[in-house]
Amino acid sequence: KPQGVCARVAIGQVLLSVRCKDSNSNHAQEALRRAKFKFPSHQKIIVSRKWGFTKYSRPDYIKWKSENRIISDGVNAK
């Protein structure tokens, strides 16, 4: 008898991504630490070096934003 919903997850696959301000980083990490007890096996909490969900690193994004080389595109950037 089915008990709930499940998903096949590969080793190394990202389960959750959270974007927040740097001032709330500690709260987000603590929330993810508590949430990982709800999943079987081991999980790692990794703080990205990228800016938000973009493919650009934090220093590059800040520098390029001041030079108007980056255009905001919703949650991403061009």
C-alpha positions as CSV (number, residue, x, y, z in Angstrom):
1,K,0.0,0.0,0.0
2,P,1.5,3.4,-1.0
3,Q,2.4,5.6,1.9
4,G,3.4,8.9,0.2
5,V,5.2,10.5,-2.7
6,C,8.8,9.6,-3.6
7,A,11.4,10.6,-6.2
8,R,14.5,8.9,-7.6
9,V,17.5,11.0,-6.7
10,A,21.0,10.4,-8.0
11,I,24.1,10.8,-5.9
12,G,25.4,14.3,-6.0
13,Q,22.1,15.7,-7.3
14,V,20.9,19.1,-5.9
15,L,17.8,18.6,-3.7
16,L,17.1,22.2,-2.6
17,S,18.4,25.7,-3.7
18,V,17.8,28.7,-1.6
19,R,18.5,32.3,-2.4
20,C,18.7,34.9,0.3
21,K,20.4,38.1,1.4
22,D,23.9,37.8,2.9
23,S,22.4,39.1,6.2
24,N,20.1,36.1,6.4
25,S,22.6,33.5,5.3
26,N,23.0,32.0,8.8
27,H,19.2,31.6,9.2
28,A,19.0,29.8,5.8
29,Q,21.8,27.5,6.6
30,E,20.2,26.6,9.9
31,A,16.9,26.0,8.2
32,L,18.6,23.7,5.7
33,R,20.5,21.9,8.4
34,R,17.2,21.1,10.2
35,A,15.5,20.1,7.0
36,K,18.2,17.6,6.1
37,F,17.0,15.4,9.0
38,K,13.8,14.8,7.1
39,F,15.7,13.1,4.2
40,P,17.4,9.7,4.5
41,S,21.2,9.3,3.9
42,H,23.7,12.2,4.1
43,Q,23.3,15.7,2.7
44,K,25.8,18.5,2.4
45,I,25.0,22.2,2.7
46,I,27.1,24.2,0.3
47,V,27.2,28.0,0.1
48,S,27.7,28.9,-3.6
49,R,30.3,31.3,-4.8
50,K,27.9,32.5,-7.5
51,W,25.6,35.5,-7.3
52,G,22.0,34.3,-6.8
53,F,21.1,31.7,-9.4
54,T,23.4,33.3,-12.0
55,K,26.5,31.7,-13.5
56,Y,28.7,34.7,-12.5
57,S,30.9,34.9,-9.3
58,R,30.1,37.5,-6.7
59,P,33.0,39.8,-7.3
60,D,32.5,39.7,-11.1
61,Y,28.8,40.4,-10.8
62,I,29.3,43.4,-8.5
63,K,32.0,44.8,-10.8
64,W,30.1,44.2,-14.0
65,K,26.9,45.6,-12.5
66,S,28.7,48.9,-11.6
67,E,30.0,49.0,-15.2
68,N,26.5,48.3,-16.6
69,R,27.7,45.2,-18.4
70,I,25.0,43.0,-16.8
71,I,21.3,43.3,-17.4
72,S,18.9,41.9,-14.8
73,D,16.5,39.3,-16.3
74,G,14.2,38.3,-13.5
75,V,16.0,35.8,-11.3
76,N,18.9,35.6,-13.8
77,A,21.2,38.0,-15.5
78,K,22.4,38.5,-19.1
